[in-house]
Amino acid sequence: MLQVQGYRTGWRCVDRLLPKVPTKLVQNALRKLKADHRRRLRRRLEKNRVHWHYTHRGVVMAQDSAYVGRCLFRKVWVEVHKDPATCYSEVTGDGSAATGASVMEHLQALEEEGRLPLVFQTDNGSAYREEGLCRWLKEHQVIHLRSRVRLPQDNPFVESAIGEAKAEVPPGTVYCTFGKGVEWRSPWEGVDLLAQLVDRVNQFRPRPGYGGKTACQLFKVVPSWKRMIKRRAFYSAACRAIQRATLGLKGRKARTAEREAIFRTMECFGLLKRTRGDGS
């Protein structure tokens, strides 16, 4: 019956179809059947879940915008960046929405510090599609790993960084909220507070999947990709793989093939390991 009607069916619907069965028995049986279904579904998802392990620091920099509230009737935005190899996150921005110029400015700062990533991972925001930024990435041999349209889970690392920071409570306060209904005295107030919380997570949050180390500890011990490969070699291989994978494809199929080509290139260079199941 549930396989036909669906496991969201309430006990009242089932009770009407079984008038001779006591209501309490229907409720208990339905509760157990739904619990068994959730358990089977969870096991199936765990069995097919793909785990990502980046072996070197600075291979990927994931970026996304976070809405933290309003100031004088204008939205306040913060740019969050995360390195999935170390879980180390950073915050930039001045409260304004990201533009191609502001994103490029941050990438240029990373280049001056010797931290320009091999892969720049973003969603499909207008700032990341600007012609000037796309041209700059090509000139500096940075692969742009873009999410598929309306799939935020394609950029999960920075999404989790934003969620972790927003869930933190600053010292001396009972709670902290960001987003809808929050008013800041200045845009910098929202930016600075989120930056403080991100730093707190970096310093004190142990990562069970990374040996229990914090992001700051991982940043010190995980080796850089520069010890292993040359940027030109990786960029050329990734471009060739993308061209072969997307030949004759358009739309979402092309984007999916492009993403897989980038991941496979990272695997070929020993920069990424993907495992299925329990992640071992």
Buried (B, 14 or more C-beta within 10 A) or exposed (E): EEEEEEEEBEBEEBBEEEEEEEEEEBBEBBEEBBEEEEEEEEEEEEEEEEEBEBBBBBBBBBBBBBBBBBBEEEBBBBBBBBBBBBBBBBBBBEBBBBBBEBBBEBBEEBBEEEBBBBBBBBBBBEBBEBEEBEEBBEEBBBBBBBBBEEEEEBBBBBBBBBEBBBEBEEEEEEEBEBBEEBEBEEBBBBBBBBBBBBBBBBEEEEBEEBEEBBBBBBBEEBEEBBEBBEBEEBBEBBBEBBEEBBEEEEEEEBBBBBBBBBBBBBEEBEBBEEEEEEBE
